[in-house]
Amino acid sequence: MAPISPDRSVFQTVGLSTIDQITFRGDRTMFWIANRGNADLWVRVDGIDPAVNGDGSHLLPGMTSRTFSDPTGNKDVRLTAGAGTCMYAVELL
């Protein structure tokens, strides 16, 4: 998927071996990320592409959510699926 730049939130689907990059335009510094599917979702919030089981990547198992602070101030979230495809939601808090 091409990078997107929403103001506040986004709801998408990402596939295995695909990286979704989201760069928010808002002025807040926390992210809420929800895995809306059953496949594992791998996330990074530091401007680096995530990898399945990769160092620095955060795992969100199916149907879970988590908040992250923005360590870089770039408002850059990157996601990939652990298998198949995965639905997700990301919101700038």
N, C-alpha and C positions, 0 to 999 in steps of 0.2 A: 504494500500500500504506500502511496505517496505520503510524505509528512503532512499532517494537518495542524491547524492552529486555532482551536476553539477558544472562546472567551471563558467558559466555565466548566462544561462537561461534555463527554462524548460516550457513545454506546456503539461498539463495533464488534467484529469477529476477526480473529487473527488465525493464521494457519501455521502448521509445522514448517520450519525452515523459512519463515517469513517474519520480518521485523516490522512492527507498527511503531512509528515515531510520532509522538504528540508533543507539541510545544505550545503551552498555554500563553495567552496574551494578558490574562488578568494579573492583579497585583498581589495575590496571596502566596503563601510559602509552604503549604501542606497539600498533599494529594491523598484522596481516598480512592482505592482501587479495589474493584470487586470482580471476582471470577464468577460469571453468570452461567458457566457451563460445567460439564463433568470432567473435561480434560484438565491437566495441570496447566497453569499459567505461570510463565517466568517473566520477571520484571526487573528493570533497573531504572533508577531515577537520577543517575549521575552523568547522563550524556553518552553512555557506552551501551552498545548492543548487548542484550542478554543472551545467554546460552543455556540450554537445558543442562542442568547439573553443573553449571559453570561458576567459577569463583566470582563473587560479587553479585551474582544474580539471586533474586528473592523468589521463592516458590510460594504460589497461592494455589493450594489444592482446590478441586471443584467446589463451587458454591460457598466460597469463603471471601472475606474482605479484610483489608488492612489499611492503615494510614501510614504515610511516609512523610518525613520532612524533606525539603528540597536542599540537598547539601551544596549545590553549586549556584543556586539563584537563577538558573537558566530556565526553570519550569519545563524541563525536558523529561518525558516518560517514554520508555521503550519496552515493548512487550513481544513475547512469542509464545506459541502453544507448545506444550510438551508432547502432544500427539494429536493427529487429525486437525480439528479446528476448535477454537475456544471463543465463546462470547464473553465480553468484558465491559465494564463501565469504569471510567476514570473521571474524577471530579476534583477541581481545584478548590481547596478549602481556605 
